[in-house]
Amino acid sequence: MNQSETKRTPVIGQEEDVIDIKDVVLKVWRIWPYIVLSVIFALSIAYVVIRYSVPEYQVSSKFFVKEKENPFSLFESAGLSMGGSGEMELGNQIIILKSRPISNATLERLNFDVEYFKQGRFITTEEYQNTPIAVQVDWEHPQLANGDILIKWSDRQNFSVTYLDESYQQIFADSDSRNKLENPSSPDQTFKFNEWVELPMNRFKIGQTSAEPSGQIIIRIRDRHGLINHYTGDNLQIASMDKQSTILKLTINTHTPKKGSDYLNTLQEVYLENELQEKNAMATNTINFIDAQLVVLSDSLMYIENRLENFRSNNSIYDLSSEGTAIFEQLKALENELAKEKFKREYYQQLTNYLQREDYNQIVVPSGLGIEDPILNTLITNLLELQAEKSMHASKLTNISPPLREVNRKIKDMNLSILELLQNVDNNAQLLIKDLQERINKITSTFSSLPQTEQNLLRIQREFSLNEGLYTFLMERRAEAAITRASNTPSNKIIETALINSIPISPKTTLTYLIAIILGLALPVGFSLGRTFFSNKIKDGKELERKAKLNVISTISQSEEADNLVVLKKHRSGVTEAFRSLRANLNFILPKDKPSIVLITSSISGEGKTFSSINLASVYALSNKKTLLIGCDMRKPKIFDDFGISNKEGLSTYLSGNQDDVNKVIQKTAYENLDIIVSGPIPPNPAELLITNRFAELLEEMKGRYDMVVLDTPPVGLVSETLDLIRLADISLFVVRYNYSNKQFIDHINSLKKQDILKKAYIIFNGLDKDAEQYGYGTGYGYGYGYGYGYGYYDEDQDNRSFIKKLFRRK
């Protein structure tokens, strides 16, 4: 496929860079085989990643948290805001669910301290529950943990132990310290099933749970500290399902979904049991407090009852008189009320001591003892709840953390409020006790009217009745506390047990394949466009037209011939047609019917100026114009070799005066109308020879003999004499070669144009390869013309390459 140009008038190039979407698309389309191969390769890698990655699943459950009343609602109703909100309470419950004590209690119920893995061909997967062996670990003995241990057996009696990893953690029973142990030695002996394996760094027992006579499995002993870190870290996510609700969604990501499901369900159960235990703690404290009182009261009651029986028996008196009975009933009622008030005051004093010492574990709620004070009961209940919340925070957070500081502030405020309230109720109790005592003393003074024996009986019976009433009162309170404890239920509840999402979250099959396709497309496209963007070689004729201040007059395809005589030997090739097009374009520019001098140069050697000079001269000669080709590059003579003529005499010998007869340096070629003055032997001063008047006179003389004179000059970027020759030519052609010439040469040409050195100058875009011209990398007008010839319009341009060669010929 060869490309030539159309005979349209060239357009002046523009300075600014304009992104041509069509050019970008063509560049991408040019490398489509590599894109296909890249996408296939990327998809293959994606398949391997998906096929041999251990899938990770998401397990989730829903948990309802009952919204609690604000502990400071009594104060807020009075206009005194004490802080706290439902949002903060929900956040606190989330922290509690992720706390280390809750996680530790959960793991106590689950057998997660030993993990079992089955080794596949490429990946290792965890076996959970259905394992061929069961391992029992002695945590009172040092253990090597968090590393793989191979257990292998060939019969049902013995097994071997092999340490597989290079690094393990050594766990000690009575210490939180952990040592890193490198490359432990595996034991040489075998061990028996169901017997303790005694090793310096491990102690465990293995029992068989299947009928397999032989097999192997990898175990990994996990210490509790590491497990807690794992299950309280980022793997467990807890968040509110909606801003308007108090339902939490618990999510855990795991490679073993059943294991994650068991953990979430057990975690919620432990949380509810912990909540119930906290509720029961109030009733338990009440029962314990009453039991302590009943022990003393029971002894006193038994002692007084014996005294009463002995007195009645010794004095033969069993009943009081009507007057004594009336006094007894009055005193009994007052003394029962007095005993209750003293009991309350004793509770107030004990409660004050607890609050002052900030010892909240033994506090009893007043309502449990029959003290019906709604404000005090509410404050004590909320104080105990805050203390429980503080315990949960303290297990996970430091004292300076915001949640713990906030809870401490609330407890301190609550403590002060309760102490102030206790001072008031204690004062009221003192006044009531004093009043009751006065009333009792007043009634007691009437005893003197009764017989002495009856008075003594009345005193003993009063004491017995007082203790009996208090005993009955406490027994009733104890029964109520026991009933309350038995009827307590958690406020929160499990809405939905753990549900396993059957679609793995990792690896994401669709996303992985999509990323593979994008990378498969992006890498070759990015490489191709990036190589074009960062390349300093000229590869795009349209870019050349935009940036150069000279017109691009022609685009010449890459010649497949071994020599430079393409026009003369391949009359029906695309390259020949391109030079014919160049000749036609020059006819529009040069004066008609007058001899002309065409100078051809380039920036550096190898861009094809000699090739262009020979073929331009040849195409003029074929059009019956007498043409002279002069080799002006005396540093690197070339033309003589292409035509098979001598280089002993030429331009250098004539300009230096060694040959005065110009006719002797003009050599005829084998082709009609084409003569050549070769460069001649290399002189010591080629630059000085070319700028002499003798050369200018030679050109004038040749214009009188020939219709067209073509000058093959040295590269303008390497030597200086070419710039002096430009003024002697009617038109100058700068050869720029595809994927060879430097982009800086465009700036050099523009600089010469700006300095007004170039009057009539144009650019030949040379050496465009077949694939580049097929995908539109020539100039705009060149592409249009070359399209017809580039696809085998001429017999000489038939592309006989194999499909594979065509495929990988692309650049």
C-alpha positions in Angstrom: 0.0 0.0 0.0 1.6 3.3 -1.2 0.3 6.7 -0.6 0.5 9.8 -2.7 -1.3 13.1 -2.4 -4.1 14.9 -4.2 -3.5 18.0 -6.3 -5.2 20.3 -4.0 -3.6 23.6 -3.0 -2.0 23.1 0.5 -3.2 25.0 3.5 -1.0 27.1 5.7 -0.4 25.2 9.0 -1.7 26.6 12.3 0.2 27.2 15.5 -2.3 26.0 18.1 -2.7 22.4 19.0 -6.2 21.1 18.1 -7.3 17.7 19.2 -8.8 15.9 16.2 -11.2 13.3 17.4 -11.1 11.5 14.1 -7.3 11.3 14.3 -7.5 9.9 17.8 -10.0 7.3 16.7 -7.9 6.3 13.7 -4.8 6.0 16.0 -6.7 3.7 18.2 -8.2 1.7 15.4 -4.7 1.2 14.0 -3.7 -0.9 17.0 -6.9 -2.9 17.3 -5.2 -6.3 17.2 -3.1 -5.3 20.2 -6.2 -4.0 22.0 -8.0 -7.4 21.4 -4.9 -9.3 22.7 -4.7 -6.9 25.7 -8.4 -7.4 26.6 -8.1 -11.2 26.2 -5.0 -11.2 28.4 -6.7 -8.9 31.0 -9.8 -11.1 31.1 -7.7 -14.2 31.5 -5.9 -12.6 34.5 -9.3 -11.6 35.9 -10.6 -15.2 35.5 -7.6 -16.6 37.3 -8.0 -14.0 40.1 -11.7 -14.9 40.5 -11.2 -18.6 40.2 -8.4 -18.8 42.7 -9.4 -16.2 45.3 -11.1 -17.2 48.5 -14.6 -15.6 48.3 -15.6 -13.2 51.1 -19.2 -13.0 52.1 -21.3 -10.5 54.1 -23.4 -11.7 57.0 -25.9 -9.2 58.5 -28.6 -9.1 61.2 -31.0 -6.6 62.7 -31.2 -5.6 66.3 -33.7 -3.4 68.1 -32.5 -0.9 70.8 -35.3 0.5 72.9 -35.1 4.3 73.2 -34.5 5.1 76.9 -35.9 8.1 78.7 -33.5 11.0 79.2 -32.0 10.6 82.7 -32.3 14.4 83.2 -35.9 14.8 81.9 -37.0 16.0 85.4 -34.5 18.8 85.3 -35.1 19.6 81.6 -38.8 20.0 82.3 -37.8 22.6 84.8 -35.7 24.4 82.2 -32.3 23.0 83.3 -30.8 21.1 80.3 -28.3 18.5 81.5 -27.4 17.1 78.0 -27.9 13.7 76.4 -29.9 12.7 73.4 -31.4 9.6 71.7 -28.7 9.8 69.1 -26.0 9.7 71.7 -27.7 6.8 73.5 -27.9 4.8 70.2 -24.2 5.5 69.6 -23.4 4.3 73.1 -25.2 1.0 72.4 -23.2 0.6 69.2 -20.0 1.1 71.2 -21.1 -1.5 73.8 -21.9 -4.0 71.1 -18.4 -3.6 69.7 -16.8 -3.6 73.1 -14.1 -6.1 74.2 -16.0 -7.5 77.2 -19.1 -8.3 75.0 -16.8 -9.8 72.3 -14.9 -11.8 74.9 -18.1 -13.2 76.4 -19.3 -14.1 72.9 -16.0 -15.9 72.1 -16.3 -17.8 75.4 -19.3 -19.6 74.0 -17.8 -20.3 70.5 -15.0 -22.7 69.6 -13.0 -20.1 67.6 -9.6 -20.6 69.2 -8.7 -23.3 66.6 -9.2 -22.8 62.9 -9.0 -25.6 60.4 -7.9 -25.2 56.8 -7.9 -27.5 53.8 -5.1 -27.0 51.3 -6.3 -27.0 47.7 -4.3 -26.9 44.5 -4.0 -23.2 44.5 -5.9 -21.8 47.5 -6.5 -22.7 51.1 -10.1 -22.7 52.4 -11.3 -22.8 56.0 -13.2 -25.8 57.3 -15.8 -25.0 59.9 -17.7 -27.5 62.1 -17.4 -30.5 59.7 -13.7 -31.1 60.4 -12.0 -34.6 60.4 -10.3 -33.8 63.7 -11.0 -31.7 66.8 -8.3 -29.9 68.7 -8.4 -29.1 72.4 -5.9 -26.5 73.5 -4.4 -26.2 77.0 -4.2 -22.4 77.5 -2.5 -22.9 80.9 0.5 -23.9 78.8 2.5 -21.6 76.5 1.3 -21.9 72.9 2.5 -21.0 69.5 -0.4 -19.2 67.9 -1.4 -17.3 64.7 0.6 -19.6 62.4 -0.2 -22.7 60.3 0.5 -26.1 61.7 0.1 -29.2 59.5 -1.5 -32.3 61.1 -1.0 -35.4 59.0 -2.0 -39.0 59.7 -1.7 -42.3 57.8 -3.7 -44.4 60.2 -6.2 -44.0 63.0 -3.7 -44.1 65.8 -0.8 -41.7 65.1 -0.3 -38.3 63.5 2.6 -35.9 62.9 3.0 -32.2 63.6 4.8 -29.8 61.2 5.2 -26.0 61.6 4.7 -24.5 58.2 5.1 -20.7 58.7 8.3 -18.9 59.3 6.9 -16.7 62.1 4.6 -17.4 65.0 3.4 -15.6 68.2 4.3 -17.2 71.5 1.4 -16.8 74.0 1.9 -17.2 77.7 -0.8 -18.2 80.2 -0.2 -15.7 83.0 1.0 -12.7 80.9 -0.3 -10.4 78.2 3.1 -10.3 76.6 3.6 -11.9 73.2 6.9 -12.9 71.7 7.7 -13.4 68.0 9.3 -16.8 67.3 11.0 -17.3 64.0 11.4 -20.7 62.2 10.4 -23.1 65.0 11.7 -26.7 64.6 9.0 -29.3 63.9 9.0 -32.4 66.2 10.4 -35.6 64.6 8.2 -38.1 66.5 4.6 -39.0 66.0 1.8 -38.6 68.5 -1.3 -40.5 69.4 -4.8 -39.4 69.0 -6.8 -38.5 72.2 -3.5 -38.0 74.1 -1.9 -34.7 75.1 0.8 -33.5 72.7 3.5 -32.3 75.0 5.9 -29.8 73.2 8.0 -27.1 74.6 6.0 -24.5 72.8 2.6 -26.2 72.5 0.2 -28.4 74.5 -2.9 -29.7 72.8 -5.0 -32.9 72.3 -6.4 -34.1 69.0 -9.3 -36.4 68.5 -10.7 -37.9 65.3 -14.2 -36.9 64.3 -14.4 -38.8 61.0 -13.8 -42.3 59.7 -11.1 -41.2 57.4 -8.1 -43.6 57.8 -5.6 -41.1 56.5 -5.5 -37.4 55.7 -4.1 -34.1 56.6 -5.4 -30.7 57.6 -3.8 -27.3 58.6 -4.7 -25.9 62.0 -4.2 -22.4 63.3 -4.3 -21.7 67.0 -5.8 -18.2 67.7 -5.2 -16.4 71.0 -8.1 -14.7 72.6 -6.5 -11.2 72.3 -6.1 -11.5 68.6 -9.6 -12.9 68.1 -11.1 -10.0 70.1 -9.1 -7.5 67.9 -10.5 -9.2 64.8 -14.1 -9.2 65.9 -14.1 -5.7 67.3 -12.2 -4.2 64.3 -13.4 -3.1 60.9 -14.7 -6.5 60.0 -17.7 -5.8 62.2 -19.8 -2.9 61.2 -22.8 -1.6 63.2 -24.9 1.3 62.0 -28.5 2.6 62.4 -30.7 1.5 59.5 -32.5 4.8 59.5 -32.1 8.2 61.2 -35.7 8.0 62.5 -35.4 4.5 64.0 -33.4 2.7 66.7 -32.9 -0.5 64.7 -29.3 -1.4 64.2 -27.8 -3.4 61.4 -24.9 -5.6 62.3 -22.7 -6.6 59.4 -19.6 -8.8 59.4 -17.4 -9.7 56.4 -15.9 -13.2 56.5 -14.5 -15.9 54.3 -16.5 -18.5 56.4 -20.2 -17.3 56.3 -21.5 -19.9 58.8 -18.8 -18.8 61.3 -19.8 -15.1 60.9 -23.5 -16.1 61.3 -22.8 -17.9 64.6 -20.8 -15.0 65.9 -23.5 -12.4 65.2 -26.3 -14.5 66.7 -24.2 -15.3 69.8 -23.1 -11.6 70.1 -26.8 -10.5 70.2 -27.7 -13.2 72.7 -24.8 -12.2 75.0 -25.8 -8.5 74.7 -29.4 -9.3 75.8 -28.2 -11.5 78.6 -25.9 -8.8 79.8 -28.7 -6.3 79.7 -30.9 -8.7 81.7 -28.1 -9.3 84.2 -27.9 -5.5 84.7 -31.6 -5.3 85.3 -31.5 -8.2 87.7 -28.5 -6.7 89.5 -30.9 -4.1 91.1 -33.3 -6.7 92.4 -30.4 -8.9 93.6 -28.8 -6.0 95.5 -32.3 -5.4 97.1 -32.6 -9.1 98.1 -29.0 -9.2 99.5 -29.6 -6.0 101.5 -32.9 -7.3 103.0 -31.4 -10.7 103.7 -28.6 -9.0 105.7 -31.3 -7.1 107.8 -33.4 -10.3 108.2 -30.5 -12.2 109.7 -30.2 -9.7 112.6 -34.0 -9.2 112.9 -34.7 -12.9 113.0 -32.4 -13.4 116.0 -34.0 -10.5 117.8 -37.5 -11.7 117.0 -36.8 -15.2 118.3 -35.2 -13.8 121.5 -38.2 -11.6 122.2 -40.7 -14.3 121.4 -39.0 -16.6 124.1 -39.1 -13.7 126.6 -42.8 -13.2 126.0 -43.6 -16.9 126.4 -41.5 -17.2 129.6 -43.1 -14.0 131.1 -46.6 -15.2 130.4 -45.8 -18.7 131.8 -44.1 -17.4 134.9 -46.8 -14.7 135.7 -49.8 -16.7 134.5 -51.0 -13.7 132.4 -51.7 -14.1 128.7 -54.0 -11.3 127.6 -54.1 -7.6 128.3 -57.1 -5.8 129.8 -59.3 -3.8 127.5 -57.5 -0.6 128.6 -54.1 -2.2 128.0 -55.2 -3.5 124.7 -56.3 0.0 123.5 -52.9 1.5 124.6 -51.0 -1.4 122.9 -52.9 -0.9 119.6 -52.0 2.8 119.6 -48.4 2.2 120.4 -48.1 -0.7 117.9 -49.3 1.5 115.0 -47.0 4.4 116.0 -44.0 2.2 116.7 -44.4 0.3 113.3 -44.4 3.7 111.5 -41.4 4.8 113.6 -39.5 1.6 112.7 -40.1 2.1 109.0 -38.9 5.7 109.1 -35.8 4.7 111.0 -35.2 2.0 108.4 -35.6 4.6 105.6 -33.2 6.9 107.4 -30.6 4.1 107.8 -31.0 3.5 104.0 -30.5 7.2 103.3 -27.3 7.3 105.4 -26.0 4.1 103.8 -26.8 5.4 100.3 -25.0 8.7 101.1 -21.9 6.8 102.1 -21.9 4.9 98.8 -22.3 8.1 96.8 -19.6 9.9 98.6 -17.2 6.9 98.0 -18.5 6.6 94.4 -19.2 3.0 95.1 -22.2 2.2 93.0 -22.1 -1.6 92.8 -24.0 -2.2 96.1 -26.6 0.5 95.8 -30.2 -0.7 96.2 -33.1 1.1 94.4 -35.4 2.7 97.0 -38.5 1.3 95.5 -37.2 -2.2 96.2 -37.4 -1.4 100.0 -40.8 0.1 99.8 -39.5 3.7 99.8 -42.0 5.3 97.4 -40.2 8.5 96.4 -40.6 8.8 92.5 -37.8 11.4 92.1 -35.2 9.5 94.2 -36.2 6.2 92.5 -35.8 7.6 89.0 -32.4 9.2 89.8 -31.0 6.1 91.4 -32.2 3.9 88.5 -30.6 6.2 85.9 -27.4 6.5 88.0 -27.0 2.7 87.9 -27.6 2.6 84.1 -25.0 5.3 83.6 -22.6 3.3 85.7 -23.2 0.2 83.6 -22.6 2.3 80.5 -19.4 3.6 81.9 -18.1 0.1 82.6 -18.7 -0.8 78.9 -16.9 2.3 77.7 -14.0 1.8 80.1 -13.3 -1.6 78.7 -12.6 -0.2 75.3 -11.8 3.5 75.6 -9.4 5.6 77.5 -10.3 8.0 80.2 -9.8 11.0 77.9 -12.1 9.7 75.1 -15.2 11.9 74.5 -17.8 9.2 75.2 -16.2 8.2 78.6 -15.7 11.8 79.6 -19.4 12.5 78.8 -20.6 9.6 80.9 -18.4 10.6 83.8 -19.8 14.1 83.6 -23.3 12.8 83.7 -22.5 10.5 86.7 -21.0 13.4 88.6 -24.0 15.6 88.0 -26.3 12.8 88.9 -24.3 12.1 92.1 -24.5 15.7 93.3 -28.3 15.8 92.5 -29.0 12.6 94.5 -26.8 13.8 97.5 -28.7 17.1 97.6 -32.1 15.2 97.4 -30.9 12.8 100.1 -30.1 15.7 102.4 -33.7 17.0 102.1 -35.4 13.6 102.6 -33.2 12.8 105.5 -34.1 16.0 107.2 -37.8 15.3 106.6 -37.3 11.8 108.1 -35.7 13.2 111.2 -38.6 15.5 111.8 -41.1 12.7 111.3 -39.2 10.4 113.7 -39.1 13.1 116.3 -42.8 13.7 116.0 -43.6 10.0 116.3 -41.3 9.6 119.3 -43.1 12.4 121.1 -46.5 10.8 120.4 -45.2 7.5 121.7 -43.8 9.0 124.8 -47.1 10.8 125.5 -49.1 7.5 125.3 -46.4 5.6 127.3 -47.0 8.0 130.2 -50.5 6.5 130.6 -48.9 3.1 131.6 -48.9 4.0 135.3 -52.6 3.4 135.6 -52.1 -0.2 134.7 -50.9 -3.0 137.1 -47.2 -3.5 137.1 -47.4 -7.0 135.7 -49.6 -5.8 132.8 -47.2 -3.0 132.2 -44.2 -5.4 131.8 -46.3 -7.7 129.5 -47.2 -4.6 127.5 -43.6 -3.6 127.0 -42.5 -7.1 126.0 -45.4 -7.5 123.6 -44.7 -4.0 122.1 -41.1 -5.0 121.4 -42.3 -8.4 119.9 -44.9 -6.7 117.7 -42.5 -4.1 116.5 -39.9 -6.7 115.4 -42.6 -8.9 113.9 -44.0 -6.1 111.9 -40.6 -5.0 110.6 -39.8 -8.7 109.8 -43.1 -9.1 107.9 -42.5 -5.8 106.0 -39.0 -6.9 104.9 -40.2 -10.4 103.9 -42.8 -8.7 101.7 -40.2 -6.5 100.1 -37.9 -9.5 99.5 -40.7 -11.5 97.8 -41.5 -8.5 95.6 -37.8 -8.2 94.6 -37.6 -11.9 93.8 -40.7 -11.7 91.7 -39.3 -8.6 89.9 -36.0 -10.4 89.2 -37.9 -13.5 87.9 -40.1 -11.4 85.6 -37.4 -9.2 84.1 -37.0 -9.3 80.3 -34.5 -7.4 78.1 -35.8 -4.1 76.7 -33.9 -4.7 73.5 -34.5 -7.6 71.1 -33.3 -9.4 68.0 -35.4 -8.4 65.0 -33.6 -10.6 62.5 -31.1 -13.4 63.1 -27.9 -13.4 61.0 -28.6 -13.8 57.3 -25.9 -14.8 54.8 -25.7 -13.1 51.5 -25.1 -15.8 48.9 -23.4 -13.4 46.5 -19.8 -12.9 47.6 -18.7 -9.3 48.1 -15.1 -10.2 47.1 -14.0 -10.9 44.5 -16.7 -9.0 42.7 -17.0 -10.9 39.5 -18.8 -8.3 37.4 -16.6 -5.4 38.7 -13.4 -7.5 38.2 -14.2 -8.3 34.6 -15.2 -4.7 34.0 -11.9 -3.4 35.4 -10.1 -6.0 33.3 -11.8 -4.8 30.1 -11.1 -1.2 31.0 -7.4 -1.9 31.7 -7.2 -4.1 28.6 -8.5 -1.2 26.5 -6.7 1.6 28.4 -3.2 0.1 28.5 -2.6 -0.3 24.7 -4.5 2.8 23.9 -2.8 4.8 26.6 0.6 3.5 25.6 0.0 4.3 21.9 -1.4 7.8 22.5 1.2 8.4 25.2 4.0 7.3 22.9 2.7 9.7 20.3 2.3 12.5 22.7 5.7 12.1 24.3 7.5 11.2 21.1 9.8 13.8 19.6 9.4 12.2 16.2 7.0 13.6 13.6 4.4 10.9 13.0 1.3 12.8 11.9 1.0 14.8 8.7 -1.9 16.8 10.1 0.1 17.8 13.1 2.9 18.9 10.8 0.4 21.0 8.8 -0.9 22.6 12.0 2.5 23.5 13.5 4.6 24.4 10.6 4.5 27.9 9.0 5.3 26.3 5.7 2.9 24.5 3.5 3.1 20.8 3.1 3.2 20.4 -0.6 3.4 16.6 -0.9 3.2 13.3 1.0 5.5 10.5 -0.2 5.0 6.9 0.8 7.7 4.7 2.1 9.5 3.0 -0.8 9.9 -0.7 -0.7 12.6 -0.7 -3.4 16.3 -1.3 -2.7 17.6 1.7 -4.6 16.4 5.3 -5.1 15.4 5.1 -8.8 11.7 4.4 -8.1 10.2 6.8 -10.6 12.5 5.5 -13.4 12.0 1.8 -12.6 8.4 1.6 -11.2 6.2 3.7 -13.4 3.0 2.3 -11.9 3.8 2.6 -8.2 2.2 4.8 -5.7 5.5 6.5 -5.0 5.9 7.5 -8.6 2.4 8.9 -8.6 3.2 10.9 -5.5 6.2 12.5 -7.3 3.9 13.2 -10.3 1.6 15.0 -7.9 4.5 16.9 -6.5 5.5 18.0 -10.0 1.9 19.1 -10.7 1.8 21.2 -7.4 5.1 22.8 -8.4 3.7 23.8 -11.7 1.1 25.9 -9.9 3.9 27.7 -8.0 6.8 28.0 -10.5 6.6 30.4 -13.5 5.4 28.6 -16.7 7.8 28.2 -19.6 10.7 29.4 -17.7 13.7 27.4 -16.3 13.5 26.9 -12.5 15.9 25.9 -9.8 14.5 23.6 -7.1 16.5 23.2 -3.8 15.9 20.2 -1.7 17.2 19.9 1.8 16.4 18.4 5.2 17.2 18.9 8.9 19.5 15.9 9.3 20.9 13.1 7.2 18.6 10.2 6.4 15.3 12.0 5.9 15.3 11.3 2.2 16.4 14.5 0.5 18.7 12.6 -2.0 15.8 10.2 -2.6 13.4 13.1 -3.2 15.9 15.0 -5.4 16.6 12.0 -7.6 12.9 11.1 -8.1 11.8 14.7 -8.6 14.4 15.2 -11.3 13.4 11.8 -12.8 9.7 12.7 -12.9 10.5 16.0 -14.7 12.8 14.1 -17.2 9.9 11.7 -17.9 7.7 14.7 -18.8 10.2 15.6 -21.6 11.8 18.4 -19.7 15.5 18.7 -19.8 16.5 18.2 -16.2 19.8 18.6 -14.4 20.4 17.1 -11.0 23.3 18.6 -9.1 24.7 16.9 -6.0 25.6 19.8 -3.7 26.3 17.6 -0.7 30.1 17.4 -1.1 30.6 16.0 2.4 28.6 12.8 1.7 28.4 12.1 -2.1 25.6 9.6 -3.0 24.0 10.3 -6.3 26.7 8.7 -8.5 26.2 5.3 -6.9 22.5 5.2 -7.6 23.1 5.9 -11.3 26.3 3.8 -11.6 28.4 6.7 -12.8 31.8 8.0 -11.8 32.5 10.5 -9.0 36.0 11.4 -10.0 35.0 14.7 -11.4 32.1 16.7 -10.3 30.9 19.9 -8.6 33.9 20.0 -6.2 36.5 19.8 -9.1 34.7 22.5 -11.1 34.2 25.0 -8.2 37.8 24.5 -7.0 39.2 25.2 -10.5 40.6 21.8 -11.1 38.3 21.5 -14.1 37.4 24.6 -16.1 35.2 22.9 -18.6 31.7 22.5 -17.2 30.7 20.1 -20.0 33.2 17.6 -18.6 31.5 17.5 -15.2 28.0 17.1 -16.7 27.3 13.4 -17.0 24.7 11.8 -19.2 22.5 9.1 -17.6 20.9 6.1 -19.2 17.6 8.0 -19.1 16.5 10.5 -21.6 16.4 14.2 -20.6 18.2 13.5 -17.3 21.8 14.8 -16.7 23.7 14.9 -13.5 26.6 16.8 -11.9 27.8 14.6 -9.1 29.4 16.0 -6.0 32.9 14.9 -6.9 35.7 14.1 -4.6 35.3 15.4 -1.1 37.1 18.8 -0.8 38.6 20.2 2.4 36.4 23.4 2.2 32.9 22.5 0.8 31.1 25.4 2.5 33.4 28.0 0.9 33.1 26.5 -2.5 29.3 26.6 -2.6 29.1 30.3 -1.6 31.5 31.5 -4.4 30.3 33.4 -7.4 31.5 30.6 -9.6 28.6 28.4 -8.3 26.1 31.2 -8.8 27.4 31.6 -12.4 27.2 27.9 -12.9 23.5 27.9 -12.0 22.7 30.8 -14.3 24.4 29.0 -17.1 22.5 25.8 -16.4 19.2 27.6 -16.4 20.0 28.5 -20.0 20.6 24.9 -20.9 17.9 23.1 -18.9 14.2 23.4 -18.1 14.6 22.3 -14.5 17.6 22.3 -12.2 17.3 20.2 -9.0 19.8 20.8 -6.2 20.5 18.1 -3.7 22.0 20.2 -0.8 23.4 19.3 2.6 21.1 19.1 5.6 20.2 22.7 6.8 20.3 21.6 10.4 23.9 20.4 10.3 25.7 22.9 7.9 25.4 26.5 7.2 26.0 26.8 3.4 22.6 25.5 2.5 21.1 28.8 3.9 23.3 30.7 1.4 22.1 28.5 -1.4 18.4 29.2 -0.7 18.7 32.7 -2.2 19.9 31.2 -5.5 16.9 28.8 -5.8 13.4 29.6 -7.2 11.8 27.3 -4.6 13.1 25.4 -1.6 11.7 22.0 -0.5 12.4 20.8 3.1 12.1 17.0 3.5 10.6 15.8 6.7 10.5 12.0 7.2 7.8 10.2 9.0 8.8 8.7 12.4 12.4 9.9 11.9 12.5 13.7 11.8 12.6 15.6 15.1 9.7 17.8 16.0 12.3 20.5 16.9 13.0 20.8 13.2 9.5 22.4 12.8 10.6 25.1 15.2 13.8 25.5 13.2 11.8 25.9 9.9 9.4 28.4 11.6 12.4 30.4 12.9 13.9 30.6 9.4 10.5 31.7 8.1 10.1 34.3 10.8 13.6 35.7 9.9 12.4 36.1 6.3 15.1 33.8 5.1 12.6 31.5 3.3 10.8 33.2 0.5 9.3 30.3 -1.4 9.6 27.2 0.7 7.5 24.1 1.2 7.6 20.8 3.0 7.7 17.3 1.6 6.4 14.7 4.1 8.4 11.6 3.2 8.5 8.0 4.2 4.9 7.5 5.3 4.5 3.8 5.9 1.6 1.8 4.5 -0.2 1.3 7.8 0.1 4.9 8.7 -1.3 6.1 5.5 -4.1 3.6 5.7 -5.1 5.0 9.0 -4.9 8.7 8.0 -1.5 9.7 9.3 -0.6 11.6 6.1 -1.7 15.2 5.4 -5.3 15.9 4.7 -5.0 16.3 1.0 -2.4 13.6 0.7 -4.7 11.0 2.3 -7.5 11.7 -0.1 -5.3 11.0 -3.2 -3.3 8.2 -1.7 -6.4 6.3 -0.7 -7.0 5.2 -4.3 -3.5 4.1 -4.9 -2.6 2.8 -1.5 -4.8 -0.2 -1.7 -3.3 -1.9 -4.7 -4.5 0.4 -7.4 -1.1 -0.2 -9.1 0.2 -3.7 -9.7 3.5 -2.7 -8.0 1.7 -1.8 -4.8 0.1 -5.1 -4.2 0.7 -6.1 -0.5 1.8 -9.7 -0.5 2.6 -9.9 3.2 1.0 -12.7 5.3 -1.8 -11.9 7.7 0.5 -12.4 10.7 3.1 -10.1 9.3 0.5 -7.5 8.6 -0.9 -7.9 12.1 2.4 -7.3 13.8 3.7 -4.8 11.3 1.5 -2.2 13.0 3.3 0.3 15.2 
